[in-house]
Amino acid sequence: MGFRKKTNKNPPVLSHEFIIQNHADIVSCVAMVFLLGLMFEVGLVHIFPNNVTRLSEESVVNHFHHGLKDLATVFFYMLVAIIIHAIIQEYVLDKINRKMHFSKTKHSKFNESGQLSAFYLFSFGWGTSILMSENFLSNPVSLWDGYPHTLMPFQMKFYFISQMGYWLHALPEIYFQKTKKEDIPRQLVYISLYLVHIAGAYILNLNRLALVLLVLHCFVELLFHVSRLVYFSNEKRQTGFSIWAVLFVLGRLLTLSLSVLTVGFGLSNADQQGLDLANGNFNVLIVRITVLATICVTQAFMMWKFINFQLRRWREQAQVQPVKPKKPQAPKTKSKKDKANGVNGVSSNGADSPRAKKEKSS
């Protein structure tokens, strides 16, 4: 996130500076157009997920599936994410920045960690509640049993819609926040990784596995960004980074283990095999290999970035540690024994000391 200078001058209407300063108000007006659609039946498509109704013996249970109408819903919640982003930035992060007087570099990183900490905390809490309500943790076999999982409860579908909407909103935020050119490639890479993995799991009906992995990933990333916020307030507090480093490695191992168990073993032994687009079944060998290869490459890429981060951090710590200066040696003084053995150049037995002999010879 870039460093924004506030000026008292009003920029020209529809100029770049005008759009950047007022982007939250502009997006709010666009979102109001969608809300006005609630007056008509067609407007519900853009805000609420499309669903199908399944009858059970006791009551009517609504379940949801993915479709093309989700694109409009994702776009709406992308607008909502932009508005929430601006609220957090203006009413929380900017006030803290004015009190702490960060440099431009720390200002940018503080804003990024502040925004992502709020998002990861929300995602972790919401995802954990879904896992508990659906009993995915107590019954791991449900991650692949009954595939394809084309029908989802409302909370799960809304969770994935919100995730895709948030990471789509991060693309225009690169422009709104005046991100530095050297930071743009890094942000584009991790935004693309999130969108590819979340949307891919959503389309391939691997939503249960994706939910478990997202909750795990959000917890680890939450710890990192909270540790970075604490580090900016006091650079001596670096314990959080050590805990995060251990959990990061464990998280990568657990991600690979669950992926191989679900895709490599669970789906390969499932009853329904073959490609069936109408029923949402993608349980074929080429799809399973592609999914596992994508996950493995992503985890290897993250580990490579992690190792580079740790090496850079250790080098910085080595440079910061001050070199202890050598203490100046005190001048040697005569001991009491030397003073007692010779006074004024004469030793205790009456013989001249070497110094007295030298003075006499001269």
Summary of the structure (lengths in Angstrom):
residues: 362
radius of gyration: 32.8
end to end distance: 83.4
largest distance: 126.4
contacts: 949
relative contact order: 0.08
helix: 69%
strand: 6%
